[in-house]
Amino acid sequence: QRTIRIVGSDITAIENGYTAPGNGDTVVDLRDSTVLPGLMDTHVHLTGEYSANSNLNRFVLNEADYAFDAARYARRTLHAGFTVVRNLGDAFNVTIALRKAIAAGDVEGPMIITAGTSLASTGGHGDGTNGWAARFDADPGPKQGVVNSAEDAKKAVRQRYKEGTDWIKITATGGVLSVAKSGQNPQFTDNEFRAIVDTATDYGMRVAAHAHGTEGMKRAVLAGVASIEHGTYMSEEVMALMKDRGTFYVPTILAGNWVAEKAKIDGFFPELVRPKAAAIGPLIEDTFAAAYKAGVPIVFGTDTGVSPHGDNAQEFALMVRAGMPPMEAIQSATSVAADFLDIGDTHGRLEAGKRADIIAVEGNPLDEIALLESVSFVMRGGTIYK
């Protein structure tokens, strides 16, 4: 047993045993629970939640709709025990405003680290006009996150900086849910990759790369991205490169399983999407198992917004099933995630001087990892939310 003392938003001391409260202290008795640092999900999309109507929604929802949805999903995420998230791509840069509102205490939600609008190439995963009729004459450019040269890439990164993002998200290969044929092809040249990473570095940002196919993944790693998202067809060569360079793998097994199940439902996905979901989705868990055995650095991330918000913790059981010990799975969402996000000085551990982001579950998640799906207590920054 331990006593955690909190003043304001921070942990001030951790004492052995159950120590007596002082005058004016508020006592929260969690002696029958397991207490952990707040969890972190390094790959979410707070502005949406995929459904059979998602492609139609792009034409009928406006900025206000996405903003209210994001606030609702942020609250749900916090109540699931996730006190920090990295948002990798959204609509209308909503999460930049939401980040400010949560930090000001106006909205309930996790601390948000956001990439704003992701970067894509014309026709690539992340080009929001894929599947549109020609009469719309849609030709987005760097301001909208669509680039076709190194100069475009530099401008797009600078635009993200101007808008207030913390990271840069690129779609290094095709994807599953975009209305486009390939889910694997590389979508940037080496020069474009280098322009993105070098410009992001100049502006104090790091780059996360969505990647399913091997070639685009390899190009991204060699260019210096900080993380590979999904990594479905990750080869042994790419695993070795990532291990050598310290490039983190964000597995998103939950999203892979979710799209594979939905691909079985007639009409749920557009016909260009369905075969990709059926083929790519089931492979991610095996990739995770191989990457873990190879010693690739791994940090927790789910791609929630594909699957429902609030279900993020289901990823833990999938990681453990694929071979990661429960303690390492938990650390991937706490201390490892905090260090990866460059907030390890203030978050990710229950220590004096750290932010009072604390959760509790009834029972021991080391014995039953799925207990993390039923968080009974949530504190963020010294405030109790659940």
C-alpha positions in Angstrom: 0.0 0.0 0.0 1.1 3.6 -0.7 -0.3 7.0 0.0 -0.1 9.5 -2.8 -0.1 13.2 -1.7 -1.3 15.7 -4.2 -1.3 19.5 -4.1 -3.0 21.3 -6.9 -2.2 19.5 -10.2 0.9 17.6 -9.1 2.0 14.7 -7.0 4.1 16.0 -4.1 4.9 12.8 -2.2 4.4 9.0 -2.3 4.6 7.5 1.2 4.8 3.9 2.3 1.6 2.5 3.8 -1.6 4.4 4.6 -0.6 7.6 6.3 -2.9 9.9 8.3 -4.4 12.9 6.4 -3.5 16.4 7.6 -6.0 19.1 8.5 -8.0 20.1 5.5 -6.8 17.1 3.3 -9.3 15.4 1.1 -9.0 11.6 1.2 -9.7 9.4 -1.8 -9.7 5.8 -0.6 -8.5 3.4 -3.3 -7.1 0.7 -1.1 -9.2 -2.0 -2.8 -8.0 -1.0 -6.3 -4.9 -1.0 -8.3 -3.6 2.5 -9.0 -1.7 3.4 -12.2 -0.5 6.5 -14.1 -3.1 7.9 -16.5 -3.0 6.0 -19.8 -1.8 7.5 -23.1 -3.0 6.6 -26.6 -0.5 7.9 -29.3 -2.9 7.4 -32.2 -6.4 8.7 -32.1 -8.8 10.7 -34.4 -11.0 12.6 -32.0 -13.1 14.3 -34.7 -14.8 11.2 -36.0 -15.9 7.6 -35.5 -16.2 5.5 -38.6 -19.6 4.2 -39.7 -21.3 3.2 -42.9 -22.3 6.9 -43.3 -18.7 8.3 -42.9 -18.2 9.1 -46.6 -21.6 10.8 -46.8 -20.9 12.8 -43.6 -18.1 14.7 -45.3 -20.8 16.4 -47.4 -23.5 17.0 -44.7 -21.5 17.9 -41.6 -19.8 21.3 -41.0 -17.1 22.5 -38.7 -19.4 22.9 -35.7 -20.7 19.3 -36.1 -17.1 18.0 -36.0 -16.3 20.2 -33.0 -19.2 19.0 -30.9 -18.4 15.4 -31.8 -14.8 15.8 -30.9 -15.7 17.3 -27.5 -18.0 14.3 -26.8 -15.3 11.8 -27.9 -12.7 13.6 -25.8 -14.8 13.2 -22.7 -15.4 9.6 -23.4 -11.7 9.0 -23.9 -10.8 10.6 -20.6 -13.5 8.6 -18.7 -11.9 5.4 -20.2 -8.7 6.3 -18.4 -6.7 8.0 -21.1 -5.4 11.3 -19.8 -3.1 12.1 -22.8 -3.6 11.4 -26.5 -1.8 12.2 -29.7 -4.3 13.1 -32.4 -3.0 12.1 -35.9 -5.3 13.8 -38.4 -8.6 15.5 -38.1 -11.2 17.6 -39.8 -11.0 21.4 -40.0 -8.1 21.4 -37.4 -10.8 21.0 -34.7 -8.3 19.4 -32.2 -6.2 22.5 -32.2 -9.1 24.4 -30.7 -10.1 21.5 -28.5 -6.6 21.2 -27.1 -6.9 24.9 -26.0 -10.4 24.4 -24.5 -9.3 21.4 -22.5 -6.2 23.1 -21.3 -8.3 26.0 -20.1 -10.6 23.7 -18.3 -13.6 24.6 -20.4 -14.1 21.0 -21.8 -13.5 17.6 -20.2 -10.9 15.6 -22.0 -7.4 14.3 -22.1 -4.3 16.5 -22.8 -4.1 16.6 -26.6 -1.0 16.6 -28.6 -2.1 17.1 -32.2 -0.9 16.9 -35.8 -4.0 18.7 -37.1 -4.6 18.0 -40.8 -2.4 15.2 -42.1 -0.3 15.4 -45.3 -1.0 13.3 -48.4 -0.3 13.2 -52.1 -2.9 13.7 -54.8 -5.1 10.6 -54.8 -3.3 9.1 -51.8 -4.6 8.1 -48.4 -5.5 11.4 -46.7 -6.6 13.2 -49.9 -10.1 13.9 -48.7 -11.5 14.3 -52.2 -10.9 10.6 -53.2 -14.1 9.1 -54.6 -15.6 12.5 -55.5 -17.3 13.0 -58.8 -15.3 14.9 -61.4 -17.8 17.7 -61.5 -16.7 18.9 -58.0 -13.4 19.8 -59.6 -11.6 19.3 -56.3 -7.9 19.9 -56.4 -6.6 20.5 -52.8 -3.1 21.8 -52.3 -0.5 22.2 -49.5 -2.8 24.3 -47.4 -5.3 21.4 -47.3 -2.4 19.0 -46.8 -2.0 17.6 -50.3 1.5 17.8 -51.8 3.2 16.8 -55.0 6.7 18.1 -54.7 9.4 18.9 -52.2 8.4 22.6 -52.3 4.7 21.7 -51.7 5.9 19.5 -48.8 7.8 22.3 -47.1 4.9 24.7 -47.5 2.4 22.2 -46.1 4.6 21.6 -43.0 4.9 25.4 -42.5 1.2 25.7 -42.8 0.7 23.1 -40.1 3.1 25.1 -37.9 1.2 28.3 -38.6 -2.0 26.6 -37.6 -0.6 25.5 -34.3 0.1 21.7 -34.6 2.5 19.8 -32.4 3.4 17.0 -34.8 3.3 16.3 -38.5 1.3 13.3 -39.7 2.0 11.9 -43.2 0.4 9.1 -45.1 3.5 7.4 -46.4 1.5 4.6 -48.2 -2.0 3.9 -49.3 -4.5 3.2 -46.6 -7.5 1.1 -45.8 -10.4 3.5 -45.4 -9.6 5.9 -48.3 -11.7 5.5 -51.4 -8.7 4.5 -53.5 -7.5 1.2 -54.9 -4.2 0.6 -53.2 -3.5 0.3 -49.5 0.2 -0.3 -49.9 1.8 1.8 -52.5 4.4 4.5 -51.5 2.9 7.9 -51.8 5.9 10.2 -51.5 9.3 10.4 -53.2 12.5 10.3 -51.2 12.9 14.0 -51.8 9.4 14.7 -50.5 10.0 12.6 -47.4 13.2 14.4 -46.6 11.6 17.8 -47.2 8.8 17.0 -44.8 11.1 15.7 -42.0 13.8 18.4 -42.4 11.2 21.2 -42.4 9.4 19.7 -39.4 12.7 19.5 -37.6 13.4 23.1 -38.3 10.1 24.1 -36.7 10.6 21.8 -33.6 8.1 19.1 -34.7 8.5 15.4 -35.3 6.8 13.3 -38.0 4.5 10.3 -37.6 4.1 8.1 -40.8 1.0 6.1 -41.5 2.4 3.1 -43.5 1.1 -0.3 -44.6 3.4 -1.2 -47.5 7.1 -2.0 -47.1 8.7 0.5 -49.6 6.9 3.6 -48.3 7.7 2.5 -44.7 11.4 2.1 -45.5 11.6 5.5 -47.2 9.9 7.1 -44.2 12.3 5.5 -41.7 15.3 6.4 -43.7 14.0 10.0 -43.9 13.9 10.2 -40.1 10.3 9.9 -39.1 9.7 9.4 -35.3 7.1 6.7 -35.6 5.5 4.2 -38.0 1.7 3.8 -37.6 0.1 0.4 -38.4 3.2 -1.1 -40.2 1.2 -4.0 -41.7 3.7 -5.4 -44.2 6.8 -4.5 -42.1 9.7 -6.5 -43.4 12.7 -7.8 -41.4 14.8 -5.2 -43.1 12.5 -2.4 -41.9 12.3 -3.8 -38.4 16.1 -3.8 -38.2 16.2 -0.2 -39.5 13.7 0.9 -36.9 15.5 -0.8 -34.1 18.8 0.8 -35.2 17.4 4.3 -35.6 15.0 4.2 -32.6 11.9 4.6 -34.8 8.8 3.7 -32.8 6.1 1.3 -33.9 2.5 2.2 -33.1 0.7 -1.0 -33.8 -3.1 -0.2 -33.8 -4.1 -3.9 -33.7 -7.6 -2.9 -32.5 -8.2 -0.9 -35.7 -7.0 -3.8 -37.9 -9.3 -6.3 -36.2 -12.2 -3.9 -36.3 -12.0 -3.2 -40.1 -11.6 -6.9 -40.8 -14.8 -7.7 -38.9 -16.7 -4.8 -40.6 -15.5 -6.0 -44.0 -17.7 -9.1 -43.6 -20.9 -6.9 -43.6 -22.3 -6.2 -47.0 -22.5 -2.5 -47.8 -20.6 -1.2 -44.7 -17.6 -0.1 -46.7 -17.4 1.3 -50.2 -16.4 -1.4 -52.7 -12.9 0.0 -53.1 -12.4 -0.2 -49.4 -13.8 -3.6 -48.5 -11.1 -5.8 -50.0 -8.4 -3.7 -48.4 -10.0 -4.0 -45.0 -10.4 -7.7 -45.4 -6.8 -8.2 -46.5 -4.9 -5.8 -44.4 -6.8 -5.8 -41.1 -6.1 -9.3 -39.9 -2.3 -9.0 -40.5 -1.4 -6.3 -38.0 -1.4 -8.6 -34.9 1.1 -10.9 -36.6 3.3 -8.0 -37.5 3.2 -6.8 -33.9 4.3 -10.2 -32.7 7.2 -10.2 -35.1 8.2 -6.6 -34.4 8.1 -7.2 -30.6 10.4 -10.3 -31.0 12.7 -8.3 -33.2 13.1 -5.6 -30.5 11.5 -2.8 -32.4 10.5 0.1 -30.0 6.8 -0.1 -29.4 4.4 2.6 -28.0 0.7 2.2 -27.4 -1.7 3.4 -30.1 -5.1 2.3 -31.4 -6.3 4.4 -34.3 -9.4 5.0 -32.3 -11.9 6.9 -34.4 -11.8 3.9 -36.7 -13.1 1.8 -33.8 -15.3 3.5 -31.2 -13.9 6.1 -28.8 -13.7 4.8 -25.2 -12.8 1.3 -26.3 -9.1 2.2 -26.6 -8.0 -0.1 -23.8 -9.1 -3.2 -25.8 -5.7 -2.9 -27.5 -4.0 -4.2 -24.3 -5.5 -7.6 -24.5 -4.5 -7.9 -28.2 -0.9 -6.9 -27.4 -0.7 -9.5 -24.7 -2.2 -12.1 -26.9 0.4 -11.4 -29.5 3.2 -12.0 -27.0 3.9 -8.8 -25.0 3.9 -9.3 -21.2 1.2 -7.3 -19.4 3.7 -5.0 -17.6 5.3 -4.0 -20.9 2.0 -3.4 -22.5 1.0 -1.1 -19.6 4.4 0.7 -19.7 3.9 1.2 -23.5 0.9 3.4 -22.6 2.5 5.1 -19.6 6.2 5.6 -19.0 7.3 4.6 -22.6 4.5 6.8 -24.1 5.5 9.8 -22.0 9.1 9.6 -23.0 8.2 9.1 -26.6 5.9 12.2 -26.5 8.7 14.2 -24.8 6.6 14.7 -21.7 8.4 12.2 -19.5 9.5 14.9 -17.1 5.9 15.6 -16.1 3.8 12.5 -17.0 3.8 8.8 -17.3 4.9 7.7 -13.8 3.6 7.9 -10.2 6.4 10.0 -8.7 6.7 13.1 -6.7 6.9 16.1 -9.0 4.9 14.5 -11.8 1.4 15.6 -12.9 -1.4 14.0 -10.9 -2.8 11.9 -13.8 -4.0 8.8 -12.0 -6.4 6.0 -12.7 -7.6 3.0 -10.8 -9.1 -0.4 -11.6 -10.6 -3.0 -9.4 -8.3 -6.0 -9.4 -4.8 -6.5 -10.7 -4.3 -5.9 -14.5 -1.1 -7.9 -14.4 -3.2 -10.9 -13.8 -6.1 -9.9 -16.1 -5.1 -7.2 -18.6 -8.7 -6.7 -19.7 -9.4 -5.0 -16.4 -8.0 -1.9 -18.0 -11.2 -1.8 -20.1 -13.2 -1.0 -16.9 -11.5 1.9 -15.2 -13.2 2.9 -12.0 -11.4 6.2 -11.1 -9.9 8.9 -13.3 -7.9 12.0 -12.2 -6.2 14.4 -14.5 -4.1 17.2 -13.3 -5.4 16.7 -9.7 -9.1 16.9 -10.7 -11.3 13.9 -10.4 -13.4 13.2 -13.4 -14.7 9.7 -12.6 
